Amino acid sequence: MSVFETGQTVVRRDVHRSGRVWSEQALRVVADTSEVLVAACVHGAEARWPALYAKARDDGDRSVRTEAFEAMAAGEWELAAAVWQETDLLLWKPPATWFSVNAFFVPEGDGRRLRNWYVNFEHPAHRTEAGFDTFDLTVDLVVTPDLTRWEWKDEDDYAHVRRLGIVSDTEPGPWTPPATRCWR
């Protein structure tokens, strides 16, 4: 296993099973050990997202996001330059796990405040010279900063990518998204 140096910039890529890159995000290494890769992404960091996905985000139109997944299923998407917005991110990615744990921070006064924890279900990381490849499985858990409540996020998108065959039954995971979102 190659070890990344603290402070090094690495690229997290979502790679579709076709081998095509779905997204790229620049991260700064905080720590890299045999137990976990910890990386950060600050507001303004470079990224590349599918053009339709970026349009959905810019326009606030989730229906275009659905079109982006349909383009992925058809193997017909283009990447567009993007910028990480709104939060700073701290990401923990243990090797061989089907998830990463993320902490999202927002500006507050002269510093930052933890907005929420986030469990991103994704393929185990495959290290590359430039960073690591994974593939987001679409469904996530959003957890309050004090860890007392959680809710599923994007379970509708998860159901859609399953119908499209982007995510299959053979991809393990500890989730069965409920039909509706609710705090536990």
Buried (B, 14 or more C-beta within 10 A) or exposed (E): EEEBEEEEBBBBBBBBEEEEBBBBBBBBBBEBEEEBBBBBBBBEBBBBBBBBBBBBBEEEEEEBBBBBBBBBBEEEBEBBEBEBEEBBBBBBBBBEBBBBBBBBBEEEEEEBEBBBBBBBBBBBBEBEEEBBBBBBBBBBBBBBEEEEEBBBBBBBBBBBBBEBEBBEEEBEEEBEBEEEEEEE
